């Protein structure tokens, strides 16, 4: 129902209006013609007869401003009604040309019609600028979307010309650098508020807080910091992206430069122009989640610090007791109580080895997740400090050096702790316990009284090591608790990185890097900066590199070989030979005079066992990293392979998980890691043993039917085996387990080398950049749109419901070109190292400018 606004001006009168339809039509036509003529003559809007062409009525408001307040757009649609000659009219509000005084006081009547019109046909009759902004329709509102919301290529069936044109259009957009199918959609704010609304959400902020005083020159920095902190806290609490409109005072007041109000301009816009105008400045606050694995949380780290302090105190107490009196006295090993013998022989090594394992678990998680923390910082991090950094396969002694070079202090501290706990503590722990008198006296008189004491120097070194580890642990705890990880959940496998990379256009940075070497990737990304926002990886082009950063990261410190060192001949063969040599060394030690050397330096055997253990851990790390890609290289792998990540599994659990997945070789290597930790325990007990004496005793026992022969104090040959702290049973058990573990490691290492010595990837997947380059053109990325905040189990279930299989090889990417990496089946062909399949497939589609 249209409402006619009639101006009571000159001779025009409400009684001249005829209520029949013809008169209304003529009035409308006259209104339309008078509209443009009046504006051209400058007569003002009071002389107009206009038509209000709203499609629907706005919300009614019974309040009315009597000249004291300025009417808003919401309350001008409803005015006090009155009747003239039986017709209902509404008053039109007075227009203001200056603050406080109306220009004219004219009576306006609204004529309410009983017949409906298509008011959209009369839009030209409305004065310029009077159309509601909400009702304005532009051509952009009905523009056809250029990017499809869904990936229609996943539908099967015969394809017509339209389907091919659609796919070609998608491929053309991808080739031009525009992501399709929902990829690179970006992060939109979940809520928008101003500073006053933001302050109202926090009861901790004083309600008497004066915003004008806060924005003064003296208090401006603290106020803005307060608002930023509150905005970040709100985003963290709600888990949503918050956009805050922050107001900044302007130094210039332009209100004095205004003239008469143009028609259609709301004077309420200039209501407070006498004050400094506030320029709206938007700031977006992203939630900073703080998920951490248990080994990086304060309860675990605090317990490890207390354990380190406890061991330091225990070691010092034992040393003080040994100075006053020997810890233990005996003549024959058989005189020792079995429980006391276990405490003497095995407990120290078990404690020190377990201590190292516990610290290694924390160190492993810190190294694995450091890149994500660096990107979650304000301003993000360079590629060489985040997505192109490798702390997993790097040699143990080089990790602290590389970490300090990149200023990754948490990694540096945790790596130093791990090295001390794994290598130095077990070695000093076994060497600090000594038996008196020396071996020569005991050999001449096997039944002389023997005592167990603590070596003064080595004991103090061990105590100092525990204290150093505790101090470094406090520093590590402070670093990890004073920063947020930026992760909502654990990032596992290829699927975890794919979910984080589909929101932004980060994939476009890896164009033409399918088979690129680490040096080429580093060269192309060295000037790029990346951020982790709202569980999504994104490039950050807002800041550039400094001169120091450019000089610091000139060279890439990554191996150019596509195969890890422990899986190729350069590393596997020396390791296998090393196991054989160590096995032979044990027998030489037991049955030659070399034991006299180890009796004075028993830590040598322990140190060699630690070296074997560290080398085996490198082999396990390589197997953990490569296993999912090896499965994908076999083609048609199930969806759960994308979420498989053995590098995120704790010590020992990898064996159980691999057995359940029927990955037998990984299970064997994982079990070998457990055995490698126990190798130190058994080998240490053999350091001061005369193997020949025990063999003679075993033969004598067998000759007497297993009974112990009578012992005579004057028969030294019968008592030589009792000159130490080993019994026949402990000697047999220690030697048997040591030989078994070494043979097991020898066989498994040989089998791993034979089965996995051939490269099946163009480069090692040891960095985030290397993995993203494998799937930057994969069509499977469409399946990960909208999964940035889903957990690993939810993503795995979603992929499983799709029923697709995946493989590693050559495939046709989203841009129509041939690429190498991980994608859904069917692929164009497998990857064969040294052969570029893309040069033989569709040479007419090659981008020849790349050659």
KELUMBA-757898 format. One record per residue (C-alpha): residue in one letter; x, y, z; residue number from 1. Coordinates in steps of 0.02 Angstrom, whole numbers. Example, Ala and Ser with C-alpha at 12.3 -4.5 7.8 and 13.67 -1.06 7.14 Angstrom:
# residues 2
seke  east  north  up  migu
A  615  -225  390  1
S  684  -53  357  2
END
This chain:
# residues 851
seke  east  north  up  migu
X  0  0  0  1
X  86  159  -54  2
X  84  318  52  3
X  81  484  -38  4
X  171  628  46  5
X  86  789  -5  6
X  167  958  24  7
X  49  1090  88  8
X  129  1229  -14  9
X  49  1376  -111  10
X  -127  1342  -175  11
X  -112  1154  -158  12
X  -239  1087  -34  13
X  -285  917  31  14
X  -466  944  -25  15
X  -409  951  -207  16
X  -366  768  -201  17
X  -492  655  -283  18
X  -504  482  -209  19
X  -542  394  -374  20
X  -409  298  -465  21
X  -390  415  -614  22
X  -352  564  -506  23
X  -220  464  -413  24
X  -139  412  -576  25
X  -130  590  -637  26
X  -60  644  -470  27
X  76  515  -479  28
X  126  568  -654  29
X  127  750  -602  30
X  231  703  -451  31
X  362  616  -558  32
X  378  763  -676  33
X  383  892  -539  34
X  520  797  -450  35
X  658  824  -577  36
X  598  1000  -620  37
X  603  1052  -440  38
X  778  985  -410  39
X  842  1066  -567  40
X  773  1234  -513  41
X  843  1216  -339  42
X  675  1241  -256  43
X  710  1115  -119  44
X  619  958  -67  45
X  475  1055  16  46
X  397  1088  -155  47
X  395  908  -208  48
X  262  775  -215  49
X  354  612  -196  50
X  316  429  -181  51
X  389  323  -42  52
X  441  164  -132  53
X  490  49  11  54
X  455  -134  -24  55
X  412  -167  157  56
X  380  -63  308  57
X  519  -42  433  58
X  500  -71  618  59
X  375  50  694  60
X  435  165  832  61
X  311  264  935  62
X  441  388  998  63
X  461  554  915  64
X  591  689  932  65
X  522  862  970  66
X  671  961  909  67
X  788  917  1051  68
X  859  758  975  69
X  900  714  796  70
X  792  578  717  71
X  879  420  661  72
X  840  316  510  73
X  741  194  616  74
X  618  316  696  75
X  576  428  545  76
X  464  299  463  77
X  324  321  590  78
X  253  494  635  79
X  102  554  738  80
X  -57  528  635  81
X  -204  647  616  82
X  -361  654  507  83
X  -420  783  379  84
X  -587  757  294  85
X  -593  578  353  86
X  -422  537  283  87
X  -272  486  391  88
X  -108  581  373  89
X  65  577  449  90
X  182  720  482  91
X  348  723  390  92
X  496  770  504  93
X  576  938  483  94
X  745  945  398  95
X  889  1032  485  96
X  1020  1138  402  97
X  1114  1182  558  98
X  1135  1117  735  99
X  987  1168  843  100
X  879  1274  723  101
X  753  1209  593  102
X  751  1295  425  103
X  560  1290  396  104
X  407  1236  490  105
X  289  1162  360  106
X  137  1052  379  107
X  152  887  289  108
X  17  760  267  109
X  26  581  220  110
X  -115  512  118  111
X  -148  330  149  112
X  -208  239  -4  113
X  -320  88  -12  114
X  -254  20  -177  115
X  -87  -67  -205  116
X  40  -17  -337  117
X  198  -92  -404  118
X  307  41  -326  119
X  466  -25  -408  120
X  404  52  -572  121
X  404  224  -493  122
X  578  224  -421  123
X  628  368  -533  124
X  498  478  -448  125
X  591  475  -282  126
X  710  621  -247  127
X  894  590  -267  128
X  975  512  -116  129
X  811  466  -29  130
X  813  282  -73  131
X  850  172  75  132
X  1024  102  71  133
X  959  -66  126  134
X  841  -73  -23  135
X  970  -28  -153  136
X  1012  -169  -269  137
X  1170  -167  -370  138
X  1226  -276  -511  139
X  1355  -356  -397  140
X  1217  -433  -291  141
X  1162  -541  -436  142
X  1333  -576  -509  143
X  1365  -757  -552  144
X  1498  -833  -440  145
X  1658  -861  -534  146
X  1718  -995  -412  147
X  1611  -1149  -383  148
X  1565  -1182  -203  149
X  1579  -1370  -224  150
X  1695  -1479  -324  151
X  1578  -1546  -457  152
X  1716  -1649  -534  153
X  1693  -1781  -400  154
X  1529  -1836  -478  155
X  1544  -1986  -592  156
X  1453  -2020  -753  157
X  1466  -1975  -936  158
X  1538  -1804  -965  159
X  1472  -1688  -1097  160
X  1545  -1532  -1175  161
X  1482  -1425  -1032  162
X  1572  -1534  -906  163
X  1734  -1521  -1001  164
X  1714  -1333  -1016  165
X  1683  -1323  -829  166
X  1840  -1423  -790  167
X  1943  -1324  -913  168
X  1883  -1165  -829  169
X  1940  -1231  -660  170
X  2107  -1284  -730  171
X  2132  -1115  -811  172
X  2098  -1026  -647  173
X  2219  -1139  -554  174
X  2353  -1113  -686  175
X  2331  -925  -667  176
X  2358  -937  -479  177
X  2177  -931  -423  178
X  2122  -1070  -306  179
X  1955  -1154  -339  180
X  1829  -1264  -253  181
X  1833  -1172  -86  182
X  2022  -1174  -71  183
X  2100  -1013  -11  184
X  1934  -944  50  185
X  2021  -848  188  186
X  1973  -815  369  187
X  1820  -708  400  188
X  1778  -629  569  189
X  1650  -724  671  190
X  1598  -569  769  191
X  1619  -381  750  192
X  1610  -257  893  193
X  1670  -86  942  194
X  1779  -41  1089  195
X  1633  -2  1204  196
X  1553  -170  1170  197
X  1720  -253  1198  198
X  1744  -166  1364  199
X  1568  -216  1417  200
X  1611  -400  1396  201
X  1746  -395  1531  202
X  1694  -374  1713  203
X  1878  -350  1756  204
X  1880  -179  1671  205
X  1829  -31  1778  206
X  1661  35  1718  207
X  1713  211  1767  208
X  1849  200  1637  209
X  1853  364  1539  210
X  1883  329  1358  211
X  1922  510  1319  212
X  2052  516  1457  213
X  2121  348  1402  214
X  2150  414  1227  215
X  2248  562  1290  216
X  2429  580  1241  217
X  2491  522  1409  218
X  2384  367  1428  219
X  2355  321  1246  220
X  2482  179  1234  221
X  2420  92  1392  222
X  2238  108  1341  223
X  2267  33  1169  224
X  2368  -106  1245  225
X  2228  -137  1368  226
X  2101  -149  1227  227
X  2213  -262  1124  228
X  2241  -377  1272  229
X  2054  -382  1304  230
X  2019  -418  1121  231
X  2144  -560  1119  232
X  2074  -629  1282  233
X  1898  -625  1212  234
X  1953  -716  1055  235
X  2043  -848  1158  236
X  1894  -871  1272  237
X  1763  -886  1136  238
X  1872  -974  1010  239
X  1810  -856  874  240
X  1890  -727  762  241
X  1846  -556  835  242
X  1849  -396  733  243
X  1859  -241  843  244
X  1824  -67  773  245
X  1945  43  868  246
X  1917  231  866  247
X  2060  352  851  248
X  2037  541  872  249
X  2065  652  722  250
X  2163  812  737  251
X  2054  908  612  252
X  1871  960  629  253
X  1794  975  457  254
X  1620  1025  520  255
X  1656  1210  495  256
X  1679  1179  309  257
X  1504  1110  280  258
X  1370  1209  189  259
X  1184  1182  168  260
X  1131  1002  179  261
X  1113  922  9  262
X  950  832  -22  263
X  945  655  42  264
X  1091  674  163  265
X  1052  623  342  266
X  1105  769  454  267
X  1128  647  597  268
X  1296  606  521  269
X  1359  777  579  270
X  1281  770  749  271
X  1442  773  848  272
X  1556  855  723  273
X  1608  987  847  274
X  1714  854  932  275
X  1865  771  851  276
X  1800  647  726  277
X  1840  464  763  278
X  1919  369  620  279
X  1865  187  624  280
X  2015  72  626  281
X  1984  -116  626  282
X  2091  -243  712  283
X  2063  -429  700  284
X  2103  -543  846  285
X  2125  -727  810  286
X  2102  -859  945  287
X  2267  -926  1007  288
X  2235  -1106  1060  289
X  2360  -1184  1175  290
X  2351  -1372  1147  291
X  2509  -1461  1203  292
X  2553  -1644  1222  293
X  2563  -1707  1399  294
X  2753  -1710  1397  295
X  2756  -1522  1365  296
X  2635  -1474  1503  297
X  2684  -1408  1673  298
X  2639  -1565  1775  299
X  2756  -1674  1675  300
X  2898  -1548  1666  301
X  2880  -1505  1851  302
X  2890  -1688  1898  303
X  3046  -1709  1790  304
X  3128  -1558  1874  305
X  3087  -1630  2045  306
X  3153  -1799  1989  307
X  3317  -1719  1934  308
X  3335  -1630  2100  309
X  3291  -1790  2193  310
X  3423  -1890  2101  311
X  3553  -1755  2133  312
X  3515  -1758  2319  313
X  3514  -1948  2323  314
X  3681  -1956  2235  315
X  3759  -1833  2356  316
X  3689  -1928  2507  317
X  3760  -2091  2442  318
X  3928  -2011  2417  319
X  3931  -1942  2594  320
X  3883  -2113  2663  321
X  4017  -2200  2562  322
X  4147  -2081  2634  323
X  4098  -2130  2811  324
X  4076  -2315  2777  325
X  4065  -2427  2623  326
X  3893  -2446  2550  327
X  3912  -2635  2545  328
X  4036  -2769  2604  329
X  4053  -2949  2548  330
X  4179  -3086  2512  331
X  4084  -3188  2385  332
X  3946  -3127  2269  333
X  3837  -3264  2341  334
X  3844  -3182  2512  335
X  3742  -3035  2451  336
X  3553  -3037  2477  337
X  3463  -3053  2309  338
X  3370  -2890  2337  339
X  3529  -2800  2385  340
X  3617  -2877  2236  341
X  3481  -2809  2119  342
X  3499  -2636  2195  343
X  3687  -2644  2177  344
X  3697  -2719  2004  345
X  3548  -2662  1901  346
X  3450  -2523  1988  347
X  3573  -2380  1957  348
X  3581  -2414  1771  349
X  3392  -2439  1760  350
X  3362  -2272  1846  351
X  3483  -2175  1737  352
X  3420  -2254  1575  353
X  3237  -2222  1622  354
X  3282  -2044  1669  355
X  3353  -2017  1495  356
X  3201  -2093  1410  357
X  3081  -1979  1504  358
X  3176  -1823  1454  359
X  3190  -1885  1275  360
X  3000  -1896  1261  361
X  2982  -1712  1307  362
X  3125  -1661  1192  363
X  3048  -1753  1045  364
X  2882  -1661  1060  365
X  2967  -1492  1079  366
X  3066  -1519  919  367
X  2916  -1584  825  368
X  2801  -1437  865  369
X  2926  -1293  869  370
X  2886  -1237  691  371
X  2701  -1213  732  372
X  2742  -1107  884  373
X  2857  -996  782  374
X  2718  -962  657  375
X  2590  -929  795  376
X  2693  -783  863  377
X  2642  -606  823  378
X  2715  -569  652  379
X  2743  -753  612  380
X  2912  -823  563  381
X  3021  -839  410  382
X  3016  -1000  309  383
X  3191  -1046  367  384
X  3130  -1033  547  385
X  2965  -1126  527  386
X  2904  -1228  380  387
X  3078  -1262  312  388
X  3162  -1316  474  389
X  3206  -1497  518  390
X  3239  -1547  697  391
X  3184  -1728  684  392
X  3316  -1806  572  393
X  3457  -1685  616  394
X  3608  -1762  699  395
X  3597  -1758  890  396
X  3749  -1650  922  397
X  3699  -1522  789  398
X  3524  -1489  856  399
X  3571  -1365  993  400
X  3688  -1273  875  401
X  3557  -1253  738  402
X  3424  -1205  866  403
X  3533  -1068  941  404
X  3572  -1005  766  405
X  3385  -985  734  406
X  3352  -919  911  407
X  3241  -1067  950  408
X  3290  -1072  1131  409
X  3162  -1201  1186  410
X  3233  -1327  1061  411
X  3411  -1285  1111  412
X  3375  -1310  1296  413
X  3276  -1471  1272  414
X  3409  -1542  1155  415
X  3547  -1508  1281  416
X  3445  -1588  1419  417
X  3413  -1741  1311  418
X  3597  -1760  1267  419
X  3650  -1749  1448  420
X  3514  -1866  1509  421
X  3537  -1997  1374  422
X  3725  -2003  1356  423
X  3814  -1926  1504  424
X  3702  -1981  1648  425
X  3706  -2170  1612  426
X  3892  -2164  1580  427
X  3931  -2072  1742  428
X  3804  -2175  1837  429
X  3892  -2338  1797  430
X  4067  -2267  1820  431
X  4032  -2182  1988  432
X  4004  -2350  2076  433
X  4172  -2432  2108  434
X  4228  -2591  2195  435
X  4381  -2600  2306  436
X  4516  -2664  2311  437
X  4579  -2659  2133  438
X  4574  -2806  2014  439
X  4754  -2863  2044  440
X  4727  -2887  2231  441
X  4560  -2972  2204  442
X  4634  -3089  2076  443
X  4775  -3141  2194  444
X  4653  -3163  2338  445
X  4479  -3195  2270  446
X  4402  -3207  2444  447
X  4470  -3041  2508  448
X  4337  -2926  2581  449
X  4265  -2818  2446  450
X  4179  -2649  2468  451
X  4065  -2542  2360  452
X  4095  -2354  2368  453
X  4064  -2198  2263  454
X  4202  -2123  2161  455
X  4230  -1944  2225  456
X  4258  -1856  2060  457
X  4133  -1951  1955  458
X  4002  -1941  2091  459
X  4016  -1753  2100  460
X  4008  -1742  1910  461
X  3849  -1845  1911  462
X  3772  -1736  2046  463
X  3818  -1580  1949  464
X  3741  -1652  1791  465
X  3577  -1682  1881  466
X  3577  -1504  1947  467
X  3617  -1433  1775  468
X  3473  -1532  1700  469
X  3356  -1469  1837  470
X  3407  -1288  1804  471
X  3386  -1308  1617  472
X  3219  -1393  1651  473
X  3159  -1239  1745  474
X  3208  -1133  1596  475
X  3118  -1249  1477  476
X  2962  -1247  1587  477
X  2963  -1058  1588  478
X  2979  -1047  1400  479
X  2842  -1173  1363  480
X  2719  -1100  1489  481
X  2747  -919  1441  482
X  2697  -949  1261  483
X  2546  -1022  1176  484
X  2568  -1164  1053  485
X  2442  -1097  927  486
X  2373  -1273  900  487
X  2194  -1328  930  488
X  2240  -1512  921  489
X  2385  -1623  872  490
X  2444  -1610  692  491
X  2460  -1787  630  492
X  2515  -1844  460  493
X  2478  -1777  288  494
X  2296  -1746  331  495
X  2341  -1634  477  496
X  2444  -1517  368  497
X  2317  -1522  226  498
X  2178  -1466  343  499
X  2283  -1317  398  500
X  2336  -1265  223  501
X  2170  -1259  127  502
X  2104  -1098  205  503
X  2236  -980  137  504
X  2329  -969  -27  505
X  2489  -1040  47  506
X  2488  -1179  -83  507
X  2525  -1054  -221  508
X  2697  -1026  -146  509
X  2745  -1204  -194  510
X  2711  -1191  -379  511
X  2830  -1298  -483  512
X  2909  -1376  -327  513
X  2846  -1554  -355  514
X  3018  -1631  -372  515
X  3121  -1482  -312  516
X  3267  -1514  -196  517
X  3276  -1436  -22  518
X  3402  -1307  -82  519
X  3283  -1247  -219  520
X  3138  -1239  -96  521
X  3243  -1140  26  522
X  3298  -1020  -111  523
X  3119  -985  -165  524
X  3044  -970  9  525
X  3187  -888  104  526
X  3108  -714  92  527
X  2933  -773  137  528
X  2854  -759  309  529
X  2715  -873  372  530
X  2589  -863  513  531
X  2475  -985  604  532
X  2305  -905  630  533
X  2143  -989  682  534
X  2218  -1162  655  535
X  2267  -1117  477  536
X  2435  -1088  393  537
X  2448  -930  290  538
X  2582  -824  208  539
X  2614  -653  283  540
X  2671  -521  160  541
X  2649  -374  278  542
X  2829  -375  340  543
X  2993  -403  252  544
X  3160  -478  301  545
X  3292  -377  389  546
X  3473  -370  331  547
X  3527  -484  473  548
X  3397  -613  428  549
X  3449  -613  247  550
X  3630  -643  296  551
X  3585  -775  424  552
X  3485  -889  310  553
X  3582  -885  148  554
X  3617  -1071  146  555
X  3500  -1219  172  556
X  3559  -1346  300  557
X  3459  -1492  232  558
X  3517  -1648  145  559
X  3495  -1652  -44  560
X  3483  -1841  -43  561
X  3302  -1901  -60  562
X  3333  -2046  59  563
X  3374  -2035  246  564
X  3552  -2078  291  565
X  3510  -2230  398  566
X  3413  -2308  253  567
X  3551  -2292  125  568
X  3721  -2372  113  569
X  3818  -2224  186  570
X  3733  -2245  353  571
X  3665  -2422  360  572
X  3823  -2517  317  573
X  3936  -2428  444  574
X  3801  -2455  576  575
X  3789  -2642  538  576
X  3978  -2657  544  577
X  3979  -2561  708  578
X  3858  -2686  786  579
X  3969  -2830  731  580
X  4124  -2746  801  581
X  4040  -2710  967  582
X  3982  -2890  979  583
X  4159  -2948  949  584
X  4225  -2821  1073  585
X  4119  -2897  1211  586
X  4197  -3069  1187  587
X  4372  -2997  1175  588
X  4337  -2902  1335  589
X  4281  -3058  1426  590
X  4416  -3179  1367  591
X  4573  -3071  1355  592
X  4678  -2958  1462  593
X  4583  -2809  1392  594
X  4471  -2820  1545  595
X  4612  -2741  1646  596
X  4586  -2581  1546  597
X  4398  -2581  1570  598
X  4420  -2616  1755  599
X  4506  -2448  1772  600
X  4384  -2362  1651  601
X  4219  -2458  1652  602
X  4129  -2311  1573  603
X  4205  -2356  1404  604
X  4086  -2502  1381  605
X  3937  -2398  1434  606
X  3985  -2258  1314  607
X  3998  -2379  1168  608
X  3826  -2450  1211  609
X  3755  -2274  1214  610
X  3826  -2242  1040  611
X  3741  -2398  975  612
X  3579  -2341  1055  613
X  3588  -2167  978  614
X  3620  -2238  805  615
X  3472  -2354  824  616
X  3361  -2209  874  617
X  3411  -2122  712  618
X  3359  -2277  616  619
X  3192  -2279  705  620
X  3163  -2094  670  621
X  3192  -2121  484  622
X  3073  -2269  482  623
X  2940  -2171  575  624
X  2951  -2028  452  625
X  2954  -2129  290  626
X  2826  -2266  327  627
X  2666  -2173  273  628
X  2748  -2120  110  629
X  2813  -2295  79  630
X  2635  -2360  96  631
X  2571  -2226  -22  632
X  2706  -2268  -149  633
X  2631  -2443  -159  634
X  2471  -2360  -226  635
X  2288  -2377  -175  636
X  2322  -2346  8  637
X  2172  -2327  125  638
X  2118  -2158  190  639
X  2189  -2190  363  640
X  2363  -2180  287  641
X  2343  -1991  271  642
X  2317  -1976  459  643
X  2454  -2102  502  644
X  2598  -2018  593  645
X  2722  -2128  685  646
X  2830  -1978  728  647
X  2698  -1918  851  648
X  2692  -2082  948  649
X  2781  -2099  1115  650
X  2921  -2218  1157  651
X  2866  -2400  1156  652
X  2689  -2367  1094  653
X  2748  -2368  914  654
X  2776  -2555  927  655
X  2598  -2590  982  656
X  2524  -2470  854  657
X  2627  -2544  711  658
X  2575  -2720  758  659
X  2392  -2669  754  660
X  2419  -2588  583  661
X  2515  -2742  523  662
X  2668  -2639  483  663
X  2789  -2775  535  664
X  2953  -2692  494  665
X  2908  -2535  593  666
X  2857  -2645  739  667
X  3024  -2735  735  668
X  3119  -2571  735  669
X  3013  -2502  876  670
X  3043  -2656  983  671
X  3228  -2640  945  672
X  3225  -2466  1024  673
X  3160  -2540  1186  674
X  3296  -2673  1181  675
X  3428  -2541  1145  676
X  3385  -2454  1309  677
X  3410  -2616  1406  678
X  3573  -2653  1315  679
X  3660  -2523  1422  680
X  3604  -2613  1580  681
X  3672  -2784  1533  682
X  3832  -2726  1449  683
X  3882  -2620  1598  684
X  3881  -2771  1713  685
X  4006  -2860  1599  686
X  4137  -2722  1604  687
X  4239  -2793  1751  688
X  4212  -2980  1726  689
X  4341  -3115  1686  690
X  4242  -3221  1566  691
X  4369  -3363  1567  692
X  4346  -3390  1754  693
X  4158  -3406  1735  694
X  4174  -3524  1588  695
X  4291  -3634  1689  696
X  4168  -3631  1833  697
X  4024  -3676  1719  698
X  4123  -3823  1648  699
X  4167  -3880  1823  700
X  3986  -3873  1876  701
X  3935  -3973  1723  702
X  4071  -4101  1761  703
X  4000  -4124  1937  704
X  3824  -4144  1876  705
X  3775  -3964  1907  706
X  3828  -3965  2091  707
X  3950  -3834  2153  708
X  4121  -3914  2183  709
X  4197  -3896  2354  710
X  4287  -3730  2377  711
X  4460  -3725  2455  712
X  4540  -3562  2503  713
X  4706  -3620  2435  714
X  4634  -3665  2266  715
X  4639  -3502  2171  716
X  4579  -3581  2011  717
X  4416  -3626  2099  718
X  4391  -3451  2167  719
X  4445  -3334  2028  720
X  4264  -3308  1971  721
X  4223  -3245  2145  722
X  4347  -3103  2134  723
X  4212  -2986  2068  724
X  4030  -2948  2104  725
X  3956  -3064  1973  726
X  3880  -3232  2006  727
X  3872  -3370  1878  728
X  3687  -3341  1853  729
X  3703  -3152  1832  730
X  3849  -3175  1712  731
X  3751  -3296  1602  732
X  3596  -3185  1602  733
X  3693  -3026  1563  734
X  3797  -3103  1426  735
X  3648  -3194  1351  736
X  3538  -3040  1341  737
X  3678  -2930  1275  738
X  3717  -3052  1135  739
X  3532  -3075  1094  740
X  3500  -2888  1084  741
X  3650  -2857  972  742
X  3604  -3002  857  743
X  3424  -2940  849  744
X  3481  -2765  803  745
X  3600  -2837  673  746
X  3466  -2940  588  747
X  3333  -2803  590  748
X  3452  -2668  529  749
X  3507  -2781  386  750
X  3327  -2818  339  751
X  3281  -2634  342  752
X  3427  -2591  230  753
X  3385  -2728  106  754
X  3199  -2683  98  755
X  3208  -2494  106  756
X  3373  -2446  26  757
X  3296  -2382  -137  758
X  3233  -2202  -145  759
X  3047  -2188  -180  760
X  3027  -1999  -155  761
X  3103  -1850  -245  762
X  3156  -1778  -74  763
X  3140  -1816  109  764
X  2975  -1766  193  765
X  3067  -1695  343  766
X  2996  -1518  339  767
X  2823  -1442  325  768
X  2871  -1359  161  769
X  2926  -1524  86  770
X  2760  -1606  129  771
X  2655  -1459  66  772
X  2749  -1462  -99  773
X  2695  -1643  -122  774
X  2510  -1595  -122  775
X  2500  -1413  -178  776
X  2408  -1466  -337  777
X  2319  -1619  -270  778
X  2133  -1635  -305  779
X  2111  -1720  -137  780
X  2128  -1548  -54  781
X  1946  -1517  -98  782
X  1901  -1649  32  783
X  1990  -1550  169  784
X  1894  -1387  147  785
X  1814  -1344  314  786
X  1919  -1465  418  787
X  2041  -1340  494  788
X  1964  -1355  667  789
X  1922  -1539  662  790
X  2018  -1668  762  791
X  2118  -1809  687  792
X  1981  -1937  721  793
X  1848  -1828  640  794
X  1954  -1799  485  795
X  1992  -1985  473  796
X  1807  -2027  484  797
X  1765  -1899  352  798
X  1896  -1968  232  799
X  1840  -2145  266  800
X  1660  -2102  222  801
X  1718  -2037  52  802
X  1783  -2211  9  803
X  1932  -2151  -88  804
X  2106  -2225  -97  805
X  2268  -2127  -112  806
X  2439  -2147  -185  807
X  2606  -2064  -216  808
X  2660  -2038  -394  809
X  2620  -1935  -549  810
X  2446  -1862  -568  811
X  2351  -1728  -661  812
X  2336  -1580  -546  813
X  2198  -1453  -527  814
X  2282  -1345  -658  815
X  2279  -1483  -788  816
X  2469  -1507  -783  817
X  2562  -1664  -729  818
X  2628  -1658  -552  819
X  2716  -1774  -430  820
X  2655  -1799  -254  821
X  2512  -1871  -152  822
X  2337  -1874  -224  823
X  2181  -1978  -236  824
X  2179  -2124  -355  825
X  2185  -2151  -501  826
X  2356  -2081  -529  827
X  2439  -2064  -697  828
X  2587  -2170  -645  829
X  2704  -2217  -502  830
X  2856  -2118  -454  831
X  3020  -2195  -510  832
X  3172  -2107  -445  833
X  3271  -2024  -583  834
X  3131  -2026  -712  835
X  3026  -1870  -745  836
X  2857  -1935  -800  837
X  2791  -1760  -835  838
X  2905  -1738  -985  839
X  2830  -1889  -1070  840
X  2647  -1860  -1023  841
X  2553  -1727  -1124  842
X  2702  -1629  -1186  843
X  2583  -1510  -1275  844
X  2519  -1452  -1104  845
X  2691  -1412  -1036  846
X  2732  -1234  -986  847
X  2886  -1218  -1094  848
X  2940  -1056  -1012  849
X  2991  -1161  -861  850
X  3131  -1246  -958  851
END
